[in-house]
């Protein structure tokens, strides 16, 4: 696989590159900066996801679950005020193959 950035230039300038470095860089550009504040928020989101799964009695039925902090902010309403906060997505996977 050819190592390319989104603009078509080589990200690592190595002939033996398998392309993984450029994909990570392209993802990083889309995901935004990783900061201590965002990591703390993601940990809080993940804790809420796990606790809700346990409370629903699905912890042993779900194979994989995690929260994703998206690099976009959305508008919501709390009481009479608008809020502007990061969006969290959740992915949970089950399987019948086990």
Beta strands, then each sheet from edge to edge (+ up, - down):
strand 1: 64-78
strand 2: 81-93
sheet 1: 1+ 2-
end
